[in-house]
Amino acid sequence: MSTGNGLEVYEYAVLQVVPRPERGETMNAGVLVYCRAKDFLGGRVHLDRDRLRALDPHADADAIADALEVAAAVCAVPTPPRADRRTEGALAASGPGAGEDLGRRFRRLTAPRSTVVRPGPVHSGLTADPAAEPDRLLAALVLPV
């Protein structure tokens, strides 16, 4: 949806790491950004291993990093032409999220779940450049200050 002043509405969610769900302690480790008007889906991740060790010295940092990378990779899967999305494309495409509409992919990635890596709530904003938002949000919400 365009606002008429060159800005587009986008949605984002922060990927959180919850190494010990019973304790409820979280750390931000990535962002997912979706802009329907620009047909854009992007993700950036950063796992601060020192912070993770502070929350849980026994957490499997490599497995958590892999899970975060998969979420970012699902965002980066090329989207086939619209005609392919309806039939063979979604079935013939390979990789996680291949052939899936970007909005559906974002909704799947941001669906609530109780795992060690989980999405936070979806928020919205306005931007002139959706492709710049993942890096901006990563710096603002995830990277050390």
DSSP file (Angstrom, degrees, kcal/mol; ACC not computed):
  #  RESIDUE AA STRUCTURE BP1 BP2  ACC     N-H-->O    O-->H-N    N-H-->O    O-->H-N    TCO  KAPPA ALPHA  PHI   PSI    X-CA   Y-CA   Z-CA
    1    1 A M              0   0    0      0, 0.0     8,-1.9     0, 0.0     2,-0.3   0.000 360.0 360.0 360.0 125.6    0.0    0.0    0.0
    2    2 A S  B     -A    8   0A   0      6,-0.2     6,-0.2     1,-0.1     0, 0.0  -0.691 360.0-151.4 -92.6 144.6    1.5    3.3   -1.0
    3    3 A T        -     0   0    0      4,-2.3     5,-0.1    -2,-0.3    -1,-0.1   0.550  40.2-117.0 -90.8  -8.5    1.0    6.4    1.1
    4    4 A G  S    S+     0   0    0      3,-0.4     4,-0.1     1,-0.0    -2,-0.0   0.304 101.3  82.0  90.5 -10.5    1.2    8.8   -1.9
    5    5 A N  S    S-     0   0    0      2,-0.3     3,-0.1     0, 0.0    -3,-0.0   0.073 118.1 -89.0-113.8  23.4    4.3   10.5   -0.6
    6    6 A G  S    S+     0   0    0      1,-0.3     2,-0.3   121,-0.0    -4,-0.0   0.406  94.3 117.7  87.1  -2.4    6.8    8.0   -1.8
    7    7 A L        -     0   0    0    119,-0.0    -4,-2.3   122,-0.0    -3,-0.4  -0.772  48.2-155.6-100.2 145.2    6.6    5.9    1.3
    8    8 A E  E     -AB   2 127A   0    119,-3.6   119,-2.3    -2,-0.3     2,-0.3  -0.894  20.6-114.9-117.2 147.5    5.5    2.3    1.4
    9    9 A V  E     + B   0 126A   0     -8,-1.9    28,-0.5    -2,-0.4     2,-0.3  -0.626  39.4 177.9 -77.0 135.6    4.0    0.3    4.2
   10   10 A Y  E     - B   0 125A   0    115,-2.4   115,-2.2    -2,-0.3     2,-0.3  -0.935  18.6-142.6-134.5 161.9    6.1   -2.6    5.4
   11   11 A E  E     +CB  34 124A   0     23,-3.1    23,-2.9    -2,-0.3     2,-0.3  -0.914  19.5 179.1-121.3 149.9    5.9   -5.2    8.1
   12   12 A Y  E     -CB  33 123A   0    111,-2.4   111,-3.1    -2,-0.3     2,-0.3  -0.992  13.0-165.4-148.4 157.0    8.6   -6.7   10.2
   13   13 A A  E     -CB  32 122A   0     19,-1.9    19,-2.5    -2,-0.3     2,-0.5  -0.992  22.1-127.6-139.0 146.0    9.2   -9.1   13.0
   14   14 A V  E     -C   31   0A   0    107,-0.5   106,-2.7    -2,-0.3     2,-0.5  -0.798  21.1-132.5 -92.1 131.4   12.2   -9.6   15.2
   15   15 A L  E     -CB  30 119A   0     15,-2.9    14,-3.3    -2,-0.5    15,-1.0  -0.742  28.6-161.7 -82.4 128.4   13.6  -13.2   15.4
   16   16 A Q  E     -CB  28 118A   0    102,-3.6   102,-2.7    -2,-0.5     2,-0.5  -0.851  14.2-142.8-114.1 146.7   14.2  -14.0   19.1
   17   17 A V  E     -CB  27 117A   0     10,-3.0    10,-1.6    -2,-0.4   100,-0.2  -0.942  15.1-178.6-107.2 127.8   16.3  -16.7   20.7
   18   18 A V        +     0   0    0     98,-3.7     8,-0.2    -2,-0.5     6,-0.1  -0.800   1.7 178.9-124.3  84.8   14.8  -18.3   23.8
   19   19 A P  S    S+     0   0    0      0, 0.0    -1,-0.1     0, 0.0    41,-0.1   0.818  81.0  26.6 -63.8 -31.4   17.4  -20.8   24.9
   20   20 A R  S >>>S-     0   0    0      5,-0.4     3,-2.5     1,-0.1     4,-1.0  -0.772  70.5-171.9-131.0  88.3   15.5  -22.0   27.9
   21   21 A P  T 345S+     0   0    0      0, 0.0     3,-0.3     0, 0.0    -1,-0.1   0.788  82.8  64.8 -53.2 -31.2   11.7  -21.4   27.3
   22   22 A E  T 345S+     0   0    0      1,-0.2    -2,-0.0     2,-0.1     0, 0.0   0.766 104.7  46.5 -65.4 -22.5   10.8  -22.3   30.9
   23   23 A R  T <45S-     0   0    0     -3,-2.5    -1,-0.2     2,-0.1     3,-0.1   0.700  98.6-140.6 -90.4 -21.6   12.8  -19.2   32.0
   24   24 A G  T  <5 +     0   0    0     -4,-1.0     2,-0.4    -3,-0.3    -2,-0.1   0.617  47.9 146.9  74.8  12.0   11.2  -16.9   29.4
   25   25 A E      < -     0   0    0     -5,-0.6    -5,-0.4    30,-0.1     2,-0.3  -0.678  24.5-175.4 -85.0 133.5   14.5  -15.0   28.7
   26   26 A T        -     0   0    0     -2,-0.4     2,-0.3    -8,-0.2    -8,-0.2  -0.874  18.2-165.1-127.0 158.6   14.9  -13.8   25.2
   27   27 A M  E     -C   17   0A   0    -10,-1.6   -10,-3.0    -2,-0.3     2,-0.3  -0.993  29.3-116.3-138.4 141.7   17.6  -12.2   23.0
   28   28 A N  E     +C   16   0A   0     -2,-0.3    20,-0.3   -12,-0.2   -12,-0.2  -0.575  38.7 163.1 -77.0 136.8   17.0  -10.6   19.6
   29   29 A A  E     -     0   0A   0    -14,-3.3    17,-2.8     1,-0.3     2,-0.3   0.349  55.5  -7.5-138.2   3.6   18.9  -12.3   16.8
   30   30 A G  E     -CD  15  45A   0    -15,-1.0   -15,-2.9    15,-0.3    -1,-0.3  -0.973  53.3-125.3 177.2 171.9   17.4  -11.3   13.5
   31   31 A V  E     -CD  14  44A   0     13,-2.7    13,-1.9    -2,-0.3     2,-0.4  -0.987   7.0-156.3-137.7 148.1   14.7   -9.4   11.6
   32   32 A L  E     -CD  13  43A   0    -19,-2.5   -19,-1.9    -2,-0.3     2,-0.4  -0.990  15.7-168.5-121.3 133.0   12.3  -10.4    8.8
   33   33 A V  E     -CD  12  42A   0      9,-3.2     9,-2.6    -2,-0.4     2,-0.4  -0.982   6.3-177.4-128.6 132.9   10.9   -7.6    6.6
   34   34 A Y  E     -CD  11  41A   0    -23,-2.9   -23,-3.1    -2,-0.4     2,-0.4  -0.996   7.0-179.9-131.3 130.5    8.0   -7.8    4.1
   35   35 A C  E   > - D   0  40A   0      5,-2.6     5,-2.3    -2,-0.4     4,-0.4  -0.927   6.6-170.7-128.7 107.1    6.7   -5.0    1.8
   36   36 A R  T > 5S+     0   0    0     -2,-0.4     3,-1.2   -27,-0.3    -1,-0.1   0.898  84.4  57.9 -63.3 -42.0    3.8   -6.1   -0.3
   37   37 A A  T 3 5S+     0   0    0    -28,-0.5    -1,-0.2     1,-0.3   -27,-0.1   0.826 116.8  34.1 -61.5 -32.9    3.8   -3.0   -2.5
   38   38 A K  T 3 5S-     0   0    0     -3,-0.3    -1,-0.3     2,-0.1    -2,-0.2   0.311 106.7-123.4-103.7   6.5    7.4   -3.6   -3.6
   39   39 A D  T < 5 +     0   0    0     -3,-1.2     2,-0.4    -4,-0.4    -3,-0.2   0.938  60.8 151.4  49.8  53.1    7.1   -7.4   -3.6
   40   40 A F  E   < +D   35   0A   0     -5,-2.3    -5,-2.6     2,-0.0     2,-0.4  -0.948  27.1 171.4-122.6 134.7   10.0   -7.6   -1.1
   41   41 A L  E     +D   34   0A   0     -2,-0.4     2,-0.3    -7,-0.2    -7,-0.2  -0.969  16.3 162.3-137.6 123.8   10.9  -10.1    1.6
   42   42 A G  E     -D   33   0A   0     -9,-2.6    -9,-3.2    -2,-0.4     2,-0.3  -0.978  16.1-168.7-142.4 154.5   14.3   -9.9    3.4
   43   43 A G  E     -D   32   0A   0     -2,-0.3     2,-0.4    29,-0.2   -11,-0.2  -0.999   2.7-172.2-143.3 145.3   15.9  -11.2    6.5
   44   44 A R  E     -D   31   0A   0    -13,-1.9   -13,-2.7    -2,-0.3     2,-0.3  -0.995  10.9-170.5-134.8 141.6   19.1  -10.5    8.4
   45   45 A V  E     +D   30   0A   0     -2,-0.4     2,-0.3   -15,-0.3   -15,-0.3  -0.948  13.3 175.4-133.8 153.5   20.4  -12.4   11.4
   46   46 A H        -     0   0    0    -17,-2.8     2,-0.7    -2,-0.3    -2,-0.0  -0.852  14.3-157.0-156.3 118.5   23.2  -12.0   13.9
   47   47 A L        -     0   0    0     -2,-0.3     2,-1.2     4,-0.0     3,-0.1  -0.884   7.6-152.4-101.9 116.7   23.8  -14.4   16.8
   48   48 A D     >  -     0   0    0     -2,-0.7     4,-2.2   -20,-0.3     5,-0.2  -0.752  11.4-169.9 -85.5  97.9   25.7  -12.8   19.7
   49   49 A R  H  > S+     0   0    0     -2,-1.2     4,-2.5     1,-0.2    -1,-0.2   0.814  81.5  56.1 -64.5 -32.5   27.3  -16.0   21.1
   50   50 A D  H  > S+     0   0    0      2,-0.2     4,-1.8     1,-0.2    -1,-0.2   0.930 109.6  45.4 -65.8 -44.4   28.5  -14.3   24.3
   51   51 A R  H  > S+     0   0    0      2,-0.2     4,-1.7     1,-0.2    -2,-0.2   0.900 112.0  53.0 -63.8 -39.8   25.0  -13.1   25.2
   52   52 A L  H  X S+     0   0    0     -4,-2.2     4,-2.8     1,-0.2     3,-0.2   0.928 108.1  49.9 -61.6 -44.8   23.7  -16.6   24.4
   53   53 A R  H  < S+     0   0    0     -4,-2.5    -1,-0.2     1,-0.2    -2,-0.2   0.848 106.9  56.1 -62.2 -33.8   26.2  -18.2   26.7
   54   54 A A  H  < S+     0   0    0     -4,-1.8    -1,-0.2     1,-0.2    -2,-0.2   0.872 112.6  41.4 -66.2 -35.5   25.2  -15.7   29.4
   55   55 A L  H  < S-     0   0    0     -4,-1.7    -2,-0.2     1,-0.3    -1,-0.2   0.877 140.4  -0.7 -77.8 -38.5   21.6  -16.9   29.1
   56   56 A D    ><  -     0   0    0     -4,-2.8     3,-1.8    -5,-0.2    -1,-0.3  -0.755  56.1-165.0-156.0 102.1   22.4  -20.5   28.8
   57   57 A P  T 3  S+     0   0    0      0, 0.0    -4,-0.1     0, 0.0    -3,-0.1   0.688  94.5  52.0 -62.8 -16.6   26.0  -21.8   28.9
   58   58 A H  T 3  S+     0   0    0     -5,-0.1    -5,-0.1     2,-0.1     2,-0.0   0.373  79.1 125.2-101.4   3.8   24.8  -25.2   27.5
   59   59 A A    <   -     0   0    0     -3,-1.8     2,-1.4    -7,-0.2     3,-0.1  -0.337  69.5-118.2 -64.2 144.0   22.8  -23.8   24.5
   60   60 A D     >  -     0   0    0      1,-0.2     4,-2.3   -41,-0.1     5,-0.2  -0.676  33.9-177.6 -85.0  89.1   23.8  -25.3   21.2
   61   61 A A  H  > S+     0   0    0     -2,-1.4     4,-2.7     1,-0.2    -1,-0.2   0.842  78.1  54.2 -61.1 -36.0   25.0  -22.1   19.5
   62   62 A D  H  > S+     0   0    0      2,-0.2     4,-2.3     1,-0.2    -1,-0.2   0.921 109.9  46.2 -66.0 -42.9   25.7  -23.8   16.2
   63   63 A A  H  > S+     0   0    0      2,-0.2     4,-2.2     1,-0.2    -2,-0.2   0.896 114.0  48.9 -65.8 -39.7   22.2  -25.3   15.9
   64   64 A I  H  X S+     0   0    0     -4,-2.3     4,-2.2     2,-0.2    -2,-0.2   0.919 110.8  49.9 -66.2 -43.2   20.7  -21.9   16.8
   65   65 A A  H  X S+     0   0    0     -4,-2.7     4,-2.4     1,-0.2    -2,-0.2   0.896 110.1  51.6 -61.3 -40.1   22.8  -20.1   14.3
   66   66 A D  H  X S+     0   0    0     -4,-2.3     4,-2.2     2,-0.2    -2,-0.2   0.915 108.4  50.7 -62.4 -43.2   21.8  -22.7   11.6
   67   67 A A  H  X S+     0   0    0     -4,-2.2     4,-1.7     1,-0.2    -2,-0.2   0.897 111.4  48.5 -62.8 -40.1   18.1  -22.1   12.5
   68   68 A L  H  X S+     0   0    0     -4,-2.2     4,-2.0     1,-0.2    -1,-0.2   0.922 110.2  51.2 -65.0 -43.8   18.5  -18.4   12.1
   69   69 A E  H  X S+     0   0    0     -4,-2.4     4,-2.6     1,-0.2    -2,-0.2   0.861 106.2  55.3 -62.7 -36.1   20.4  -18.8    8.8
   70   70 A V  H  X S+     0   0    0     -4,-2.2     4,-2.5     2,-0.2    -1,-0.2   0.921 106.1  51.3 -63.4 -42.7   17.6  -20.9    7.5
   71   71 A A  H  X S+     0   0    0     -4,-1.7     4,-1.3     1,-0.2    -2,-0.2   0.925 112.8  45.3 -60.3 -44.3   15.0  -18.2    8.2
   72   72 A A  H  X S+     0   0    0     -4,-2.0     4,-1.2     1,-0.2   -29,-0.2   0.890 112.2  52.4 -65.5 -38.6   17.1  -15.7    6.4
   73   73 A A  H  X S+     0   0    0     -4,-2.6     4,-0.7     1,-0.2    -2,-0.2   0.866 103.2  57.1 -66.7 -36.1   17.6  -18.1    3.5
   74   74 A V  H >< S+     0   0    0     -4,-2.5     3,-0.7     1,-0.2    -1,-0.2   0.876 105.5  52.2 -62.6 -35.8   13.9  -18.7    3.1
   75   75 A C  H 3< S+     0   0    0     -4,-1.3    -1,-0.2     1,-0.2    -2,-0.2   0.861 108.5  51.6 -64.2 -34.9   13.5  -15.0    2.6
   76   76 A A  H 3< S+     0   0    0     -4,-1.2    -1,-0.2    -3,-0.1    -2,-0.2   0.523  76.8 118.2 -85.6  -6.3   16.1  -15.0   -0.1
   77   77 A V  S << S-     0   0    0     -4,-0.7    18,-0.0    -3,-0.7    22,-0.0  -0.434  74.4-110.5 -62.6 127.3   14.6  -17.8   -2.2
   78   78 A P        -     0   0    0      0, 0.0    21,-0.6     0, 0.0    -1,-0.1  -0.268  26.1-128.6 -59.8 144.3   13.8  -16.4   -5.6
   79   79 A T        -     0   0    0     19,-0.1     3,-0.1    20,-0.1    19,-0.1  -0.846  20.8-133.6 -96.4 124.0   10.1  -16.1   -6.4
   80   80 A P        -     0   0    0      0, 0.0     5,-0.1     0, 0.0    -1,-0.0  -0.235  42.0 -72.4 -69.5 165.5    9.0  -17.7   -9.7
   81   81 A P    >>  -     0   0    0      0, 0.0     3,-1.3     0, 0.0     4,-1.0  -0.195  51.2-106.2 -54.7 151.3    6.7  -15.8  -12.0
   82   82 A R  H >> S+     0   0    0      1,-0.3     4,-0.8     2,-0.2     3,-0.7   0.830 118.2  59.2 -52.5 -39.1    3.1  -15.6  -10.8
   83   83 A A  H >> S+     0   0    0      1,-0.3     4,-0.7     2,-0.2     3,-0.5   0.856 104.5  52.2 -61.4 -33.5    1.8  -18.1  -13.3
   84   84 A D  H <4>S+     0   0    0     -3,-1.3     6,-1.1     1,-0.2     5,-0.6   0.748  97.5  67.1 -73.5 -23.6    4.2  -20.7  -11.9
   85   85 A R  H <<5S+     0   0    0     -4,-1.0    -1,-0.2    -3,-0.7    -2,-0.2   0.801  96.3  55.1 -67.8 -27.5    3.0  -20.1   -8.3
   86   86 A R  H <<5S-     0   0    0     -4,-0.8    -1,-0.2    -3,-0.5    -2,-0.2   0.844 123.1  -5.3 -79.2 -33.5   -0.4  -21.5   -9.0
   87   87 A T  T >X5S+     0   0    0     -4,-0.7     4,-1.0    -3,-0.2     3,-0.6   0.334 126.5   4.3-127.4-107.0    0.5  -25.0  -10.4
   88   88 A E  H >>5S+     0   0    0      1,-0.2     4,-4.1     2,-0.2     3,-0.5   0.840 115.1  68.8 -61.6 -35.9    3.7  -26.7  -11.3
   89   89 A G  H 3><S+     0   0    0     -5,-0.6     4,-2.3     1,-0.3    -4,-0.2   0.890 100.7  46.0 -53.4 -46.7    6.0  -24.0  -10.1
   90   90 A A  H <4 S+     0   0    0     -6,-1.1    -1,-0.3    -3,-0.6    -2,-0.2   0.827 121.5  39.2 -67.4 -29.8    5.2  -24.4   -6.4
   91   91 A L  H << S+     0   0    0     -4,-1.0    -2,-0.2    -3,-0.5    -1,-0.2   0.829 120.3  42.9 -87.7 -34.0    5.6  -28.2   -6.7
   92   92 A A  H  < S+     0   0    0     -4,-4.1    -3,-0.2    -5,-0.2    -2,-0.2   0.735  93.3  95.3 -86.2 -23.3    8.6  -28.2   -9.1
   93   93 A A     <  -     0   0    0     -4,-2.3     2,-0.3    -5,-0.4     4,-0.1  -0.250  67.2-138.4 -66.2 157.1   10.6  -25.5   -7.4
   94   94 A S        +     0   0    0      2,-0.1     5,-0.1     3,-0.0    -1,-0.1  -0.835  52.9  40.9-119.3 158.0   13.2  -26.6   -4.9
   95   95 A G  S >  S-     0   0    0     -2,-0.3     3,-1.6     3,-0.1     2,-0.3  -0.014  96.0 -46.5  94.8 160.9   14.3  -25.3   -1.5
   96   96 A P  T 3  S+     0   0    0      0, 0.0   -19,-0.2     0, 0.0     3,-0.1  -0.468 127.5   4.7 -67.7 125.3   12.3  -24.0    1.5
   97   97 A G  T >  S+     0   0    0     -2,-0.3     3,-2.0     1,-0.3     8,-0.1   0.397  87.9 153.5  85.8  -3.5    9.7  -21.5    0.4
   98   98 A A  T <  S+     0   0    0     -3,-1.6    -1,-0.3     1,-0.3   -19,-0.1  -0.370  71.2  11.3 -63.2 134.8   10.3  -22.0   -3.3
   99   99 A G  T 3  S+     0   0    0    -21,-0.6     2,-0.4     1,-0.3    -1,-0.3   0.405  99.4 126.9  80.9  -2.4    7.2  -21.2   -5.3
  100  100 A E    <   -     0   0    0     -3,-2.0    -1,-0.3   -11,-0.1   -15,-0.0  -0.715  68.9-106.8 -93.3 137.1    5.5  -19.7   -2.3
  101  101 A D     >  -     0   0    0     -2,-0.4     4,-2.6     1,-0.1     5,-0.2  -0.295  29.6-122.5 -54.9 141.2    4.0  -16.2   -2.5
  102  102 A L  H  > S+     0   0    0      1,-0.2     4,-2.7     2,-0.2     5,-0.2   0.879 110.8  51.5 -59.9 -40.3    6.1  -13.7   -0.5
  103  103 A G  H  > S+     0   0    0      2,-0.2     4,-2.4     1,-0.2    -1,-0.2   0.919 111.7  46.4 -63.6 -42.6    3.3  -12.7    1.8
  104  104 A R  H  > S+     0   0    0      2,-0.2     4,-2.5     1,-0.2    -2,-0.2   0.900 111.7  52.2 -64.5 -40.6    2.5  -16.3    2.6
  105  105 A R  H  X S+     0   0    0     -4,-2.6     4,-2.5     2,-0.2    -2,-0.2   0.926 110.0  48.3 -61.6 -45.0    6.1  -17.0    3.2
  106  106 A F  H  X S+     0   0    0     -4,-2.7     4,-1.9     1,-0.2    -2,-0.2   0.920 111.5  49.9 -60.9 -44.3    6.4  -14.0    5.6
  107  107 A R  H  < S+     0   0    0     -4,-2.4     4,-0.5     1,-0.2    -1,-0.2   0.888 111.3  49.1 -63.3 -38.5    3.2  -15.2    7.5
  108  108 A R  H >< S+     0   0    0     -4,-2.5     3,-0.9     1,-0.2    -1,-0.2   0.922 112.1  48.1 -66.4 -43.0    4.6  -18.7    7.8
  109  109 A L  H 3< S+     0   0    0     -4,-2.5    -1,-0.2     1,-0.2    -2,-0.2   0.801 116.2  44.0 -67.2 -28.3    8.0  -17.4    9.1
  110  110 A T  T 3< S+     0   0    0     -4,-1.9    -1,-0.2    -5,-0.2    -2,-0.2   0.351  81.7 123.9-100.8   5.9    6.2  -15.1   11.6
  111  111 A A  S <  S-     0   0    0     -3,-0.9    -3,-0.0    -4,-0.5    -4,-0.0  -0.445  73.8 -99.9 -65.0 137.1    3.6  -17.6   12.8
  112  112 A P        +     0   0    0      0, 0.0     2,-0.3     0, 0.0    -1,-0.1  -0.284  54.3 162.2 -59.3 140.8    3.8  -18.1   16.6
  113  113 A R        -     0   0    0      6,-0.3     2,-0.8     2,-0.1     0, 0.0  -0.982  42.0-126.0-153.3 158.5    5.7  -21.2   17.7
  114  114 A S        +     0   0    0     -2,-0.3     2,-0.3     4,-0.1     4,-0.1  -0.727  63.9 117.0-112.2  82.8    7.4  -22.4   20.9
  115  115 A T  S    S-     0   0    0     -2,-0.8   -97,-0.1     1,-0.0    -2,-0.1  -0.771  80.9 -96.2-130.8 177.2   10.9  -23.3   19.8
  116  116 A V  S    S+     0   0    0     -2,-0.3   -98,-3.7     1,-0.2     2,-0.6   0.884 118.6  45.7 -67.2 -37.3   14.3  -21.9   20.7
  117  117 A V  E    S+B   17   0A   0   -100,-0.2  -100,-0.2   -98,-0.1    -1,-0.2  -0.938  80.7 156.7-106.1 120.3   14.2  -19.6   17.7
  118  118 A R  E     -B   16   0A   0   -102,-2.7  -102,-3.6    -2,-0.6     2,-0.2  -0.977  40.2-109.2-143.1 154.2   10.9  -17.8   17.4
  119  119 A P  E     -B   15   0A   0      0, 0.0    -6,-0.3     0, 0.0  -104,-0.2  -0.560  26.6-138.9 -81.6 147.4    9.4  -14.7   15.8
  120  120 A G  E     -     0   0A   0   -106,-2.7  -104,-0.0     1,-0.2  -105,-0.0  -0.217  49.8 -55.7 -84.3-173.0    8.3  -11.8   17.9
  121  121 A P  E     -     0   0A   0      0, 0.0  -107,-0.5     0, 0.0     2,-0.4  -0.260  59.7-106.5 -64.6 154.3    5.1   -9.9   17.1
  122  122 A V  E     -B   13   0A   0   -109,-0.1     2,-0.3   -12,-0.1  -109,-0.2  -0.693  40.1-175.6 -84.5 132.3    4.6   -8.3   13.7
  123  123 A H  E     -B   12   0A   0   -111,-3.1  -111,-2.4    -2,-0.4     2,-0.3  -0.751  11.8-139.0-118.8 167.8    5.0   -4.5   13.5
  124  124 A S  E     +B   11   0A   0     -2,-0.3     2,-0.3  -113,-0.2  -113,-0.2  -0.887  22.8 161.4-128.3 162.1    4.5   -2.1   10.7
  125  125 A G  E     -B   10   0A   0   -115,-2.2  -115,-2.4    -2,-0.3     2,-0.4  -0.920  34.2-103.8-159.7-177.7    6.3    1.0    9.4
  126  126 A L  E     +B    9   0A   0     -2,-0.3     2,-0.3  -117,-0.2  -117,-0.2  -0.959  37.9 166.8-121.8 140.4    6.8    3.3    6.4
  127  127 A T  E     -B    8   0A   0   -119,-2.3  -119,-3.6    -2,-0.4    -2,-0.0  -0.996  38.8-151.9-151.3 151.7    9.8    3.3    4.2
  128  128 A A  S    S+     0   0    0     -2,-0.3    -1,-0.1  -121,-0.2  -119,-0.1   0.610 101.0  36.4 -91.6 -17.5   11.0    4.7    0.8
  129  129 A D    >>  -     0   0    0      1,-0.1     3,-1.5  -121,-0.1     4,-0.7  -0.758  61.3-179.1-140.0  88.2   13.4    1.7    0.5
  130  130 A P  G >4 S+     0   0    0      0, 0.0     3,-0.9     0, 0.0    -1,-0.1   0.836  83.5  62.7 -58.2 -33.3   12.2   -1.6    1.8
  131  131 A A  G 34 S+     0   0    0      1,-0.3     4,-0.4     2,-0.2   -98,-0.0   0.738 101.8  52.1 -66.3 -21.5   15.5   -3.3    0.8
  132  132 A A  G <> S+     0   0    0     -3,-1.5     4,-1.9     1,-0.2    -1,-0.3   0.665  91.5  78.6 -85.4 -17.2   17.4   -1.0    3.3
  133  133 A E  H <X S+     0   0    0     -3,-0.9     4,-3.3    -4,-0.7     5,-0.3   0.872  83.7  58.5 -64.8 -40.7   15.1   -1.9    6.2
  134  134 A P  H  > S+     0   0    0      0, 0.0     4,-2.3     0, 0.0    -1,-0.2   0.936 111.7  41.8 -56.5 -45.0   16.6   -5.3    7.1
  135  135 A D  H  > S+     0   0    0     -4,-0.4     4,-2.2     2,-0.2    -2,-0.2   0.909 116.5  48.9 -67.3 -40.8   20.0   -3.8    7.7
  136  136 A R  H  X S+     0   0    0     -4,-1.9     4,-2.0     1,-0.2    -1,-0.2   0.929 114.6  44.4 -64.0 -45.7   18.6   -0.7    9.5
  137  137 A L  H  X S+     0   0    0     -4,-3.3     4,-3.0     2,-0.2     5,-0.4   0.871 110.4  55.0 -68.8 -36.5   16.4   -2.8   11.8
  138  138 A L  H  X>S+     0   0    0     -4,-2.3     5,-2.5    -5,-0.3     4,-2.1   0.938 111.5  44.9 -60.1 -45.5   19.2   -5.3   12.5
  139  139 A A  H  <5S+     0   0    0     -4,-2.2    -2,-0.2     3,-0.2    -1,-0.2   0.884 119.6  41.4 -64.9 -38.5   21.4   -2.4   13.6
  140  140 A A  H  <5S+     0   0    0     -4,-2.0    -2,-0.2    -5,-0.2    -1,-0.2   0.842 129.7  22.6 -79.3 -34.5   18.7   -0.8   15.7
  141  141 A L  H  <5S+     0   0    0     -4,-3.0    -3,-0.2    -5,-0.2  -113,-0.2   0.609 131.3  23.0-113.0 -15.1   17.1   -3.9   17.3
  142  142 A V  T  <5S+     0   0    0     -4,-2.1    -3,-0.2    -5,-0.4    -4,-0.1   0.761  93.9  81.4-122.5 -50.8   19.7   -6.7   17.3
  143  143 A L  S   <S-     0   0    0     -5,-2.5  -115,-0.0     1,-0.1  -113,-0.0  -0.250  90.0 -89.7 -66.1 150.3   23.3   -5.6   17.1
  144  144 A P              0   0    0      0, 0.0    -1,-0.1     0, 0.0    -2,-0.1  -0.251 360.0 360.0 -58.2 147.3   25.1   -4.5   20.3
  145  145 A V              0   0    0     -3,-0.1    -2,-0.1    -5,-0.0    -6,-0.0   0.455 360.0 360.0 -78.4 360.0   24.8   -0.8   21.0
